[in-house]
Amino acid sequence: MKNFKQQLNDGELLLGTLISIAAPEVAEILSQAGFDWLFIDAEHAPLSAGDIQHLIQAAAPLPCLVRVHSLDEIAIKKVLDSGAEGIIVPQVNSAAEAALAVAYAKYPPQGQRGVGIARAQGYGLAFQDYIERANDEVVVIVQAEHARAVENIEAIAATPGVDGIFIGPYDLSASLGKMGRLEDPSVREAIQGIGQACRAAGTRLGVFCTSAEAALPYVEKGFTLITTGTDTLLLGLGGRDMLAKIKAR
């Protein structure tokens, strides 16, 4: 059976949703909804290291990628030790930053990840097995969500150890002076440029979308790591839609 990294590298369509609520039950419910993976957001959501581990445990065996709050060695080490399948690093704007993300996620000699004993290592009971396979299985995704990243995208996409580029379309549009205007020509051109660079480098493409309708065009363009919606949107819009249908009787 393929692991998550093999599925990603093989170009399989991997559909996920974003988790921001620190309730293991939410991750557990969504893990049973048919998603291929979950995007745990430690950048914008008020999630502690303990919250993140509990969400990963509740979702198991569904793979989880954790967006860390920044390019931070300790944060990356902690989420990987908690058992995340990989990391998503925000605001990566250069090849040097992308290489640092890889280094923080990989054990020596490929990187500089510190060696600990935690959940990922079976609390010590599976230590040797984990450290022997971790470098081959941990997924490193970097976010291209700024005009500076677009300027350096060829080098970022070609950085050894980077498995995918994840576009943050809203932050990207803001950095271009077009906040939320995803159909603006300059935003579309930037996204197209990221796509071209990734295809040339053989690096997988990911993107966040607020709805299935917004995601479909990206699927057609070859994006394979798709995050559609969030736990809060699924709750809020689901409730709103149910009420609207009743009130419209």
N, C-alpha and C positions, 0 to 999 in steps of 0.2 A: 504494500500500500504506500502511495506517495505521501511524503510529508508536505507541509504547506509551502516550503521553499521550492520543492520540486514542481508542485502545481503552478506556482507563480512563474518559475523559469520556463515551464512548458507552454506558457501562454493561455492557461485555462482561465475562463471568466470566473472571477472570485467576487462575490457580492456580499457586502457587509453593511452594518449600520453603526452609528456612533453612540457610545455610552458615556453619559455624563452624570448620571444619578448614582450616588454611593449606596446602592441597595443591591446586594447579591441576587435578590429575587428577580430584578429587572434583567440582569445578564442571563440568569437561568432561563427565564421565559423566552427571551429573544434567541437564545442558543437552540431552542426547540422549534423556532419558527421557520427554519430552513435556510438561514444565512450560512455562508461559507466561512465567515470570520467575523470578529467584532473589533471595532476601532474604539479603544478606551482612551478618552481624552483627558490627559493630565496637564494640558497646557491651559485650557480655558475653564475647565471644571474644577471645583474645590475638592479634589480627591487626594487623600493622603497615601503614603506608601502601603499602609495596611488596607485601605479601601481598594487599591489596585489589585493587591494579591487576592482579596476576597472575591472580587469580580472575576478574576482569572479562574479561581477555583470553582466558582458557581457555573461558569460557562463551559468548563471542561466536559468532554474533550475537544470542544470547538476551539480552533486557534484564535488567539487574541494578539493584536498588535497594539502597542501602547505609544501614543504620542506623548513624548516627554515635554516638560515645560520649556526646555531650551537645549542647546548643545552642551550638555553638562555630564561630566564623567560619572559622578555619583548617582545621578538620576538614572542614567542608562544602565549602570551596573545593578541598581536595585530592581528595576522592572524586569531585567533579564533573569536575575536570581529568583524573582517571584514566579517565574515560569512562563513569561510571555514568549510567544513565537518570534517576536522581533520588535523593532522600534520604528517609530516615525519621528523624524527630527524636523522641527519647524525652522523656517527662516534660514535655510542653507543657501548662501549666496555666492559661494566660490568652491572651486575644486579642493582647496585646502581645508575648508570647513567640512566638506563631504568626506575627505580622507580621515579627518579627525573623528567623525561619527563612526566610521568603520573601525578605526583603531580602538575606540572605547567599547565597541561591541564584540571584539574578537580577542581571544586569549593569545598570549605570546606563542610562537614568534610572529603571528600575523597581525597582532595588535597589542594593546596594553590593558585589556580587561583584567581587573583584579580577581583573584581566586578566592571564593567564599564557599560556605556550606549553608545552603538555604533550600527552599522548596524545589527549585529547578534541579538541584543535585540530589533529590530524594532525601533532603535533610542529612546528607552524608552517606546514606545507604546505597545510592546510585552515583556516587561522586565520579568514579573513574569512567563509567559509561558516558556520563554527561559531558565531561571535559574532552573526551575523545571525539564526540560528534558535534559539539556545540558550534564550532567554527564553520562547519559545513551546513548547519541547519538554521542558524539564527538569521533572520531576515533584516536587512538594513534598507529602510526607505527614507529618502530625504525629500523635504518639501520645497518646491519651487513656487514661491508666492510673493516675489518682489521683482521689480524691474532689474535690480542688480543680478538676480539669479538668471533672468532671461539673457542678459548680456554675456554671462559666463556658462550658459547651459551646455554647450558642447563639451567643455572640460568637466563639468559636474557629472553629466550623463556617462562619461567615459571613465570615471573614477573607479579603480578596482575595488570590488567588494560592495559597491552600491547595487542593490537588486532592483530598485525602482525609483522613479520620480513621481511624487504625488503633488498634483497641482492644487493649490488653495485659491480658487478663482476669486473669492471675495477680497482677500488680502492683496492678491495680484492686481485686481481692478483698482483698489484704493491706492496702491503704490504708483499706478499710472495716472492718477487723478480722475478716475472714472468709477468712484465707489458704487458697487452693486450693479454697474451697467455692463453685464457680461456679454451683451451683444454689440457693444461698441467696437468699431473696426480695430482700434489699437489693442483692445483686450483680446479679441479673437486672433489677431495677428501674433500676439505674444504666446497664446496657447498653441497656436499652430507651429510656431518656432520651437517650442518645447517638445512637441510631438515629433517633429522632424529630427531633432537632435537625439531623442531617445531611440527612435527607430534605427537611426544610423549606428548607434552604439550598441544596439541589442538590449537596451534597458527597458524594463516594463513600465507602463504608464498607469497612473492612478489619478483619481479625482474625487472630490466631494460634490455631491448633488443633493438638492433638497427634496427631490421627488423622482419617481420612476420616469416621468415624462422628460425631466431634465437629463436623466442618465442615459436614455436610449441613444441620443446622437453620439455620445462619447463611446458607447459600446460599438456602434457602427464604424467609428474611426479607429478602432483597435485598442482602446483602453481596456485593461483587463482587471485592474484592482479598483473596484468601484465601491464607494460609500454612499448609500442612499438614505437620507433622513437621519434623524436622531431619536433617542429614546423619548425626549420631551416632545418632539414634533409628532411622533407616532401616538403618544398619549393625547396630546392636545387636539390634533387634527382629527383623530379617531373619534373623540368625544364630541367635537363640534359637528362632524359629519353625521353622526348618529342622531344628535338633537335636531339638526336641520331637516333630516328626512322625516322625523316624527312631526315637527312643527309645520311642515309643508303638506301635511295630509289633506 
